Every structure is written in C-alpha cells, then in structure tokens.
Amino acid sequence: MTELVLDPKTTALVLIEYQNDFTSEGGVLHGAVKEVMGSTGMLPKTVALVEAARAAGVTVMHAPITFVEGYKEISAHPYGILKGVVDGKAFVKGSWGAAIVDDLAPRDTDIVIEGKRGLDTFASTNLDFILRSKGITTIVLGGFLTNCCVESTMRSGYENGYKVITLTDCVAATSKEEHDNALRFDFPMFSVPLTADDVIAALS
C-alpha cells in the first residue's frame, strides 16, 4: 500500500454531532454510545487529531444537529432514529445537550456547519458549497453514529466526488455489533477507513 499523504489545503476534518447529548455524562443519548466510545478511546483520539489538523492547516468543520423546542423542522410523526431523538428531547437548540462538547469547542479558525436536521450532513446544509468554495477534495469523517449520520455523510461524500476517509476509532454507535458491522462491511465500500493516528501521520 502506498503511504498516504494528505494535503492540508485540500483536506477537511468533519466532526459530526460531537455534542453533549452523545459525548457527555448526563447527555440524553450518552448511555447508548458510552460502551463503544470507551472501547475505541474516541474522544481523546479525536481531540489529538483535531489539534494535529489545526496545526497542519487542515480545515476543521463541526456539524451539530439541532432542533427548536417542539421539533417543528421535522415530521409530526417521526420514526426510526429521529423518533428516539424527539422522544428523548435531545439536541434542542440552545440547550446544554445540543452544545458541542467542551473538549472540541470550535475555535475561530473552525467552521460550524449550520442547518443539520437529518442524518446526511450534506442533505440540509451548505457543506458541499463550503467544501467546493475552499477547494477541498478530501473529507475526513468522525462522530456519531457510526452506522447512521457518519455512514450517510460518507455515502454522499463518495457520490459527490470527494475522497472520503472514515475514522475507525473516532466513531461510535449504540451497539458494538452495529459499529463493527459498519466498519467491516460498509465503510470500505464508500471510503478509505483509517485510524486517527494514520491521518496524523499522513499530515506530518
């Protein structure tokens, strides 16, 4: 395998839903992802990668999901994963749960993607416009959930012509089975699965 080299000028690190409701004790959905987060060391590895990415000049992007109280932006009869969000009253705009975890608080040089209301980060935001306007050709994805928002964004990135890298140790799902299944079967079809250390090395 050829050694991977990433050009910081054309690379963006996209952090999907690193919000307290997922990442932190007391978060509505933290209990569901805590085991997988712990098994990979997801949060400290992401922090280390973000620091290396910023130092190298990579564009760091945050993609939180938020809803107004009452969830007026989505169907009155949600089902699947969004029903769980509504039932748990997760990711309400302006709440502690919807805030990006302190360890990854956006810096002035970062970009916060606005408008994410569903699973695919490309679908309801201006992510694609910003990436193209900055000349980004490679996106590196981490966040929640492995088999949901990360996977949906990965597939769209692949379809839209980006080189997609998925961070195998900076993602988490609500069960190890779902997480492992996505890493084993889905990620290799639509991305280049790498660890945080692999990406740090490729930027060095």
C-alpha positions as a printed Julia matrix, in Angstrom:
204×3 Matrix{Float64}:
   0.0    0.0    0.0
   1.32   3.43  -0.97
   1.99   5.65   2.0
  -0.86   8.11   2.37
  -0.03  11.82   2.2
  -2.74  14.4    2.83
  -2.52  17.98   1.59
  -3.89  20.19   4.38
  -5.02  22.81   1.85
  -7.43  20.38   0.19
  -8.45  18.37   3.28
 -11.29  19.0    5.73
 -11.94  17.22   9.01
 -15.71  16.99   9.51
 -16.8   16.33  13.1
 -20.37  15.04  13.18
 -22.51  15.61  16.29
 -19.81  15.76  18.97
 -22.5   17.19  21.22
 -23.11  16.68  24.94
 -26.23  14.59  24.37
 -23.9   11.98  22.85
 -20.49  12.65  24.36
 -21.08  13.53  27.99
 -22.41  12.03  31.21
 -25.98  13.31  31.61
 -26.49  13.53  27.86
 -29.8   12.06  26.64
 -28.12   9.52  24.35
 -24.77   9.13  26.1
 -25.71   5.87  27.79
 -26.42   4.29  24.41
 -22.99   5.11  22.95
 -20.81   5.09  26.05
 -19.61   1.5   25.65
 -18.42   1.9   22.07
 -16.89   5.31  22.84
 -14.92   3.75  25.66
 -13.78   0.76  23.6
 -12.14   2.98  20.98
 -10.99   5.91  23.12
 -12.94   8.03  20.69
 -12.96  11.4   22.43
  -9.26  11.74  23.35
  -8.25  10.41  19.92
 -10.47  12.98  18.22
  -9.04  15.77  20.38
  -5.49  14.75  19.43
  -6.41  14.58  15.75
  -8.1   17.99  15.82
  -5.03  19.56  17.4
  -2.78  18.0   14.75
  -5.16  19.0   11.96
  -5.31  22.62  13.1
  -1.53  22.77  13.43
  -1.15  21.42   9.89
  -3.64  23.9    8.43
  -6.48  21.46   7.75
  -9.97  22.97   7.65
 -11.8   21.78  10.8
 -15.58  21.68  10.48
 -18.24  20.93  13.11
 -21.62  19.53  12.08
 -24.01  19.59  15.05
 -27.67  18.64  14.72
 -30.18  20.94  16.42
 -33.92  21.45  16.55
 -36.14  24.14  18.02
 -38.18  23.01  21.0
 -41.12  21.03  19.66
 -39.12  19.73  16.67
 -41.13  21.74  14.15
 -38.48  21.21  11.45
 -39.3   17.53  11.03
 -42.34  15.32  10.55
 -45.06  15.39  13.17
 -44.82  11.59  13.11
 -41.09  10.78  13.19
 -39.93   7.18  13.12
 -36.62   5.38  13.36
 -33.65   7.24  14.8
 -35.33  10.66  14.73
 -38.21   9.3   16.85
 -35.63   8.44  19.5
 -34.28  12.0   19.34
 -37.76  13.52  19.71
 -38.89  11.11  22.45
 -35.72  11.83  24.43
 -35.93  15.58  23.8
 -32.35  15.55  22.52
 -30.43  18.26  20.66
 -32.75  21.16  21.47
 -31.21  24.38  20.18
 -29.62  26.45  22.93
 -29.57  23.58  25.45
 -26.51  22.08  27.14
 -27.23  18.78  25.37
 -27.05  20.38  21.93
 -23.78  22.21  22.68
 -20.54  20.87  21.21
 -18.52  19.15  23.94
 -16.03  21.49  25.63
 -13.02  19.36  24.64
 -13.8   20.08  20.99
 -15.21  23.61  21.29
 -14.9   25.34  17.91
 -12.02  27.77  17.5
 -12.17  30.98  15.47
 -10.41  29.19  12.6
 -13.01  26.37  12.51
 -16.25  26.32  10.54
 -19.57  25.36  12.14
 -21.96  23.87   9.59
 -25.49  25.06  10.21
 -28.85  23.56   9.32
 -28.27  19.86  10.0
 -31.71  18.42  10.72
 -31.32  14.89   9.45
 -28.76  12.12   9.04
 -26.73  13.09   5.97
 -24.66  16.2    6.69
 -24.81  17.16   3.0
 -28.61  16.97   2.76
 -29.88  20.03   4.62
 -26.75  22.16   4.96
 -24.34  24.21   2.84
 -21.49  21.74   3.49
 -20.95  20.94  -0.18
 -20.9   24.64  -1.14
 -18.32  25.46   1.54
 -16.1   22.5    0.67
 -16.08  23.34  -3.04
 -15.57  27.07  -2.46
 -12.48  26.25  -0.36
 -11.11  23.78  -2.9
 -11.49  20.81  -0.56
 -11.22  17.43  -2.29
 -10.72  15.09   0.71
 -13.03  14.84   3.71
 -12.15  13.01   6.92
 -15.21  11.96   8.93
 -15.68  11.21  12.61
 -18.59  11.32  15.03
 -21.98   9.79  15.72
 -23.45   7.41  14.88
 -21.08   5.07  13.05
 -23.9    3.44  11.08
 -26.17   6.47  10.83
 -25.03  10.08  10.32
 -21.39   9.2    9.68
 -22.35   6.49   7.2
 -24.97   8.68   5.48
 -22.46  11.52   5.1
 -19.79   9.11   3.88
 -22.05   7.79   1.13
 -23.0   11.27  -0.06
 -19.39  12.41   0.02
 -18.45   9.43  -2.15
 -21.32  10.12  -4.57
 -20.37  13.82  -4.76
 -16.85  13.01  -5.85
 -14.84  13.65  -2.7
 -12.12  11.35  -1.45
 -13.67  10.14   1.81
 -11.7    8.93   4.81
 -13.62   7.45   7.74
 -12.02   7.42  11.18
 -12.48   3.91  12.54
 -11.57   4.86  16.11
 -13.33   8.24  16.18
 -16.88   6.98  15.62
 -19.41   5.27  17.89
 -22.79   3.55  17.6
 -25.45   2.37  20.03
 -24.09  -1.19  19.98
 -20.77  -2.82  19.24
 -22.48  -5.08  16.69
 -23.81  -2.15  14.63
 -20.49  -0.33  14.93
 -18.4   -3.34  13.88
 -20.75  -4.21  11.03
 -20.44  -0.71   9.55
 -16.65  -0.73   9.87
 -16.32  -4.17   8.34
 -18.82  -4.11   5.52
 -19.94  -0.55   4.71
 -17.01   1.8    5.29
 -14.63   0.02   2.86
 -17.2    0.32   0.04
 -17.51   4.11   0.18
 -14.35   5.34   1.9
 -10.81   4.69   2.99
 -11.13   3.57   6.63
  -8.19   4.82   8.75
  -7.34   5.41  12.39
  -6.74   8.86  13.85
  -3.03   8.03  14.09
  -2.97   7.09  10.39
  -4.36  10.51   9.49
  -1.98  12.34  11.85
   0.93  10.5   10.21
  -0.35  11.42   6.74
  -0.33  15.1    7.75
   3.17  15.01   9.23
